[in-house]
């Protein structure tokens, strides 16, 4: 595994984290104080509506938009959780009712127009364990090695967990944990759950009962691995707070913490600001001269691979193969960097040889294996496209940092000045049939007015003669290219 450094740029309004491997940013995490993600938060919710047709309910948890609870996310309805996985769950209308209060956890942030997704199957993450208060089984992370080791860990956990109830999942970093460390984690998680239950009995619906850790704290808990060499942070206040937090929950990570005291901003020093700017662009240049075009839509993300100016190999087939191989690594990195989720379609340059296709697919899978977010690759379709999915739990980088352009409203293009001129001429004709003013005044952008005075002046004069009314023009510098107004004088 490549060694990595973690950079934390902290300000009161925003925390930004970059994971750097071999001098290049691989992941970016941003958390804004006023927009903290809700995943992991536990609320006391109130059922607002039950929708039997969708087998779902809308639950008010005190946010602007009601959150969404599906029947599969109710306690006892998840596969392998307290019921026969093959038996269909009882219908939601037999399990919840309007006005009912439920302790719920956010499992997916609100994205776009969709409200947050909830589960009544609460899970609380600790340093080495995840506690499942409503479950009984002991689970082991898939990344923990041999079956023998997994069974040993399971047996140890059964003894340590005792008969107090609740289930546990061992995280990857529990592989070499001592009994004392596991026991500390069990005690901390049970204490946290007891506090949540106590608050649930005394608070009103819509109350936040438990909040997940801040991004800086989650760096120590979730992002620090054996491959992490240093965790540099540029705030003395947060360095002290993280050191204190780490001593209690992540003693192994404390030694890696460093306070950055340099004059230049930490993200400038490592070129992260430029990486963020590039991660918001459609085009990603490859070292070979080829490039990717990445387009995000509501339903899916498309990635188009192009050779560009790359003509390095002896023949065209080798050129295509080398560009596709390089693109496979770049695509995997861009998915992590931009946090792209959902359905992803990659259009590699067409390859005639089967072994070249398999080599590109193999390279893509190898690069995606480094991703901590679950990703599945389906292989090449009949049309030569690669379909994949990446689990989506939070907003992508572009959705977090940007908004649709107010001029083109997110289309990525605006009408030409000539098209707007013709819209104006049609609108004047329409209004001339309905109204009888002394004069029509057109207020539009400078480019449109200029075209009406120059290239389109014969058409404007012809229309004025046809309707028998004068048409005057006024340029408005604040109007965008498509905006115009027709004033009846």
N, C-alpha and C positions, 0 to 999 in steps of 0.2 A: 504493500500500500504506500502511495506517495506521501511524503511528509507534508504537513500543512501548518499554516499559521492563521490565527484568527485575529482580526482587527475589529475593535469596538470603538465607534465614534459616537460619543454621548453628548447630548444637549438636553436641557429641560423639556423641550418640545418634541424631541425625536431621538430614537436610538437606531443606529445603523450598524450592521454587522457584515463583514466580508470574510469569506473563507478562501484563503489563497493557497494554491498548490503550484509549485514550480514557477512562481512569479506571476501566475495568472489567476484572476478571481474566478472561482467556480460556483459560489453561491452568494446571494445577497439577501439579507433579511432586514426589513425596515419595520419599526413599530413607532407609531405616533401616539403621544400621550392622550390626545383627544380622540383617537380612532383605534384604540387597542383592540386587537382581535378577540373574539369571544370564545373560541374553541377551548374547551376544558372548563369553562365557567359553569358553576352550578347555581340554579335559580329556583325559587319557589314560584311556580307558574300556575296560571288559572286557565282552564280550558274555555276558550271563547266560542268555538264552533266545532261540531263533529260532522265530518263529511263521509257518510257511509259509502258513497259511490267511488271515492278515491281511497277508502280505507285509511283516512288520515284525520288529524284534528289540528286546528289552529290554537296555539297556546299563547296567552299574553304573559310575557316575562319582563314587562316594564320597558320594552324598547319601542321605537316608533312604529315598527312593523311587527305583526304577530309572527311567532315562530311556528315551525311545521313539525308535526310529530306523526310518523308513519306507523302503522300497526306492527311492522317488523321490528321497530325500535322500542317496543314496550317490554318491560321485564317479563322474561319467560317466553318471549316470541322469537328471540334470535336463535339461529341454528346452534344446537348443542348447548343451549343455556336453559337448563331446567325443564326441557320438554323434548319430546321425540321430534327430531329434525324433519322427519317425513310428514308429520301430521300438520295440517294447515292450522294457523293460529285462529282463535275465536275472533269473530268480526269485531272491529274497533268499537262499534256502538254498544256492544255487550261489556266492554272493558272500561270505557271512560264516558263521562257525561258532562254537559255544559255546566260551568260553575265549579267543577271539581278542582281542588288544588293538588298539584303534583310536584315532587322534587325532580327536576329535569336538568340534563347537562347538554350544552351546545357541542355537537360533533362536527358541525360544518358552519363556517361563517356565512352571513348573508352575502350573496354575490349578485350584483346587478339588481334585478327586480325581485329576486327570490329571497324570502325571509330565511333566517337561520334555521338549521335542521337540528332537532332535539332527539335525545334518547332518555328513557327513564332508567336505563342500565348505566348507573354512574360508575366511572372509573377515576381513580386518583393516582397520579404518577408521583413516585418518589425517586430516590437516587438510583436504586437498583431494581425496584419492584413497581408493579402497577397493582393497586388494590381494587378488587371488585366486590363491594359490600354485599351485592345481591346474588353473588355466585358462590359456588363451593369448590370448583376445580382448581388445580394448580397447573398453570400453563408455562411453557418454556419458549423463549424466543427461538425462531427458526434458525437464527444465525449462530446459535450455540452448537458447537461441534458434534461429537460422536453420540450415538444413542445411549452408550453406557454412561457418559457424563451427564446426559439429560436425565436419565433415571436416578443417578446419585443425587443430583440437585433437587429433583422432585421429592425423593425420600427425605432429604434434609429439611425441605420446606414444610412437609407434612408435620414433622416433629416441632419445628420452630413456630408454625402458625397455631398449633394447638387446636382447641375445640371452641374458640371464641366466635367462629363463624367468619364468613367472607372468603373470597378466593383471591389468588395472586397470580400474576404473570411475571416471570423472571426476565428482566431486560438483559441485553447482551453484556453489559458491564457487571452483571452479577456472577459471571462465569467463575471468577477467582475470588469471590467475596468470602470473608470469614463468617462464621456463625454469629459473632458479635455484631458485625456490620449489618447482616440481614435482620437480626433481631431489632437493632436500632431503627431500621427502615420500617419494619412491621409496626413498631410502637408509634412512630411518627405518623404513619398513614392511618392507623386506627384512631389516634387522638384527633387527627384532622377530620375524619368522618364523624366522630362523636360531636365535635364542634358544629359541623354542618347540620346534624340531626337536631341538636339543641336549638340552633337558630331557626330551623324550619318550624318548630313548634311555637316560637314566640314572635315571628315576623309575619307581616302581611304579604299577600300574593304580589309578585312583581319584584321581590327583593333578591339581590345578589347574595347568595349564601357563601360562595367560595370562588376566589379568582385564581386562575393559573398564574404561574410565575411571570415576572417581566422578561423581556427578551434577553437582557443582560444575564439574568439568573438562568434562563433556559440554555444559554451558551454553555454554562458549566454542566448543567444536568444532561442536555441532549446532544450538543454539538461537539463536545470535547471527546476525543478518542485517543487511543495509544499513539496514533499518527500525529496528533497535535503537538507541535514543539513549543509554541508560545501563544499566549493570549494577551495581546497588547490593548490597553484601554487608555484613552486620553483625558480621563477625568479623575482627579485625586479623590473626590467625594465618592464616586462610584467604585473606584479601585478599593477603597477601604470597605465599602458596603459589600462588594463581591468577595473580598478576602474573608470577611466575617461570615457571610453566607456559605462560602466554600469550606471553611473550617468545620462547620456543623454538618453539611450535607455532602460535600465533594472534596474531602481532604486531598485526594490524589491530584486534583486540578489546581489547587492553590499554588503549588510550586511553579506552574506554567504561567501564572499571572504576572504581567509586567506593566508598570505605569509608564506610558509614553510621555516624555517631557520635551520633545523636539519643538522647534520654532514653527516648522511647516505643519499644516493640518495633516493628520495621520493618513487620511484617504488620498491626499495629494501626493504624499511621499511614495505611495505604492501604486499610483495611477488608477485608483478605484473610481474617481469622479469620471474619468474618460470612459471607463468600462460601463458605468451606469448610462452615460450618454449613448454609447454604442448599443447597449441592451434595449434602448427605446427606439432604435432605428429599424426600418424595414430590412435594410441591406446589411449583410455581414460578410466582410471580405475575408477570403481564405488566403493563407500564405502563398499558395501556388499561383494565385491570380484568378482563381474561380471565386464564386460568391454564392451566398444563400439569400433568398427573399422570404421573409417570414411575415405572414398575415394572420392576425387573430380575428376570428368572427365570433358571434354568439354561440354557434354550435360546435365549431372545431377550429384548430389551427393548421394552416397549410405551410409547408416549407418546400421551396423550389430550389433545386441545385442547378447551377449554371457553370460552364467551363470558363466563361469570361475570357481573359487574355492568356490562359494557360496553354502553352503549346510545347511544354518541356519534354515530353516523352517522344520516343522514336516514331510511334504510329498513333493514329487517332484513338484506337481502342484502348491503348495503354494510358493515354491522356485522360480518357473518360474514367477508367478504373481508378487511377490515382486521385482524380478530383473527388470521386464518390467516396473513396476510403478516407480522405481528409475531411470531407463533409460529414461523415458518420460521427467522427469525434467532435466536430464543431456543433452538430445538432444536439448531441447528448449534453454538451456544456451549456448551450443556449437554453435548453429546457430547464436546467437547474438555475441558471443565472436569471432568467426571466420569470421563473416559477410558472411555466405554462402547464396547464392541466386539461383533463378531458380527452377528447379524441384528437389525435395528431396524425396528419397525413404528410408523409415525406415523398416528394417526387424527385427521385434520383435521376441522373441522366441515363437514358436507355443503354443497357448492356446486353450484348448478344450472347456472351458466354455464360453458361450456368455457374461455372466455378467462380467467376467474378461476382455474380449476384450473391452467392453463398458467402464469399469472403467479406463483402460489404456488410451483409446481414450479421455475420459473426462479429465484425468489428463494432457495429452499432450496439449489439447486445453486450459486448465486453465493456464498452464505454458507459452504457446505461447501468451496468451492475454496480457502479460506484455511487449511484443515486440513492439517497436515503428514503426518497419517496417511491412508492411501489409503481413500477412501470412494466407494461406487457407489450411485446412486439409480435404481431401476427404474421410477419413475412410479406413477401411480394404478392400483390394481387395480379389478376390477369392483365390489368392495364399497366403493370410495372410500378405500382405505387406501394409504399410500405405503410401499413396501418399500425398504429400503436395507441395505447391509452396510458395516461399518467394520472394518478390519484390527485384530485383537486380538493384541497382543504382550506385554502385562503386565496385572496385576490392575487392575480398576476402582478408583476412589477409595473407594467404599463397601466393597468387599471388602478393601481394604487397611486402612481405619481402623475398620471395624465387624465384629461377629460376630453370628450369629443370636441373638435374644433368648432367654435360658434359660427364661423363663416360657412363651412361646407357641411356642418352638422354630422361629422363623422364619416361622410362619404369618401373623403380623400380627394375630391375634385369639385370644381365649381363650373357653372355654365359659362360659356364664352360670352364676351361682350356682345357679339352679334346675336346670339340666342336670346339674350336679355332684351336687346333692341326689338327683336321680332315679338317677344312677349308683350312689350310696351305698346307696339303698334296694334296688336290684336286687342289689348285691353282698352285702348282709346276708342277703337271701332265699336267694341261691345258697349262702352259707356255712352258713346254718341247716339246709340239707338235707344237708350233708356232716358237720358237726361238732355237738357238743352242749355248748357252754360254759354257764357260769352266767349270763354277761352279755356283751353286745356293746358295746365302746366305740368311738365314732367320733372320730378325731382329724382335724381339717380346718381350713381358713382361717376367720378370724373371720366373713367375709361368709356362708359356707356354714352355719356353726353357727348364726348369727343367723337365717337363713332357716328352718332346721330347727326352731328354737325358736318361730318366729313363724308365717309363712304356711304352712309345710309341717308344722306340729305335728300336725294331724289325721291326715295320712298316716303320720307316724312312729309315732304312738300306735296306729293301725290295724295297722301291720306288727308292732309289739311284741306286740299281742294275738294276732295270727295265728300268730306263731312261738312264743308263750308264754315269751318271754325279755325281760328289761329291756334297753333301749338307752340308754346314757349318752353325753354329748357333751363334747368337750374342744377348745377353740380353740387353735390353734398359730400364733402370729404370724409365724413364719419360713416357713410353707408358702405356696406360690403358689396362685392361685385354683383350679387344677385338681387340686392334690395332696390326697390324703386317705389315711388309714390306718384299717383296721378291726382292733381288737385283741380277741382272744378271751380273756375273763377266767374 
